Amino acid sequence: MMKIDELAHYRKHQVFEELERYVHFYETFATAVATFVTIGTNQYIFNIDSYLYSSIQGTLESIRNILWNGKISDAYTLLRKYYDSAIVNVYINLYLRDHCSIENFVVDKVNDWLKNNRKLPEYKEMVRYIKKHAELAPINRLFEQDNRYQAIRDRCNDHTHYNCFDNILLNISEVFVQNRSLTLDRLGVDLTDLFILHLSYIFFLNAHYMSSSDYVDHLECGMTPPSDSEYWVAPFVQETFDEILKKHRPDLADLIKANTSMHLA
């Protein structure tokens, strides 16, 4: 069993601070995008993504709580769920854009899923759809410069299916495992890479999700919005863009800035 001083040191790991940051981001993001009604379904009263971001917030909170108790393999299993959620989010946005039109306003494949009458395609099929999509070619080229995301998927699967005996031990806080700290370091890096993957795709596809509330706030108060205020970026988005994307993946940050009308600094 971890000694008291070892447990205290474990719980001071940077990954816990990162998880708090990402939980707070998704909580704020879910509220910010809620007013953008999803087009392509007959469920007019809500934004699908808002609910998904709240669900991701819950998954990250679960990862934090499980890690707090030393269950690293279980945390990796939930990290795979986070990965899946990001892919589902990107796929649905792409599929609706591709298939929604005046002649086909309701996209049955997604609409039936919302009504619990149909499953989404398997993970691999959704990934293929994303990777082959012409609109995403510039960002996919950057993601495919190395194999980090396949490696993350492999690590998640190894922990989920106990493909290594050490992964069993990493789920037992009472057992000494020499590489426990290194695995926690690795999980922190994987978590940040997945956060970057998700936000990069969404900011690239749905630039308006970055917008501040200033434009709407002025209209609701009966005031004329400042010039170009519809392109102003929400402070929490700009902060995340600066401290996460710019810091860890400046190539992705530059691409997103070059392909949006939003006033990203």
Helices and strands as residue ranges (DSSP letters): H 4-10, H 14-33, H 48-68, H 72-99, H 108-114, H 123-131, G 134-136, H 137-143, H 148-160, H 165-169, H 180-205, G 207-210, H 214-220, G 229-231, H 235-240, I 241-246, H 247-248, H 250-258
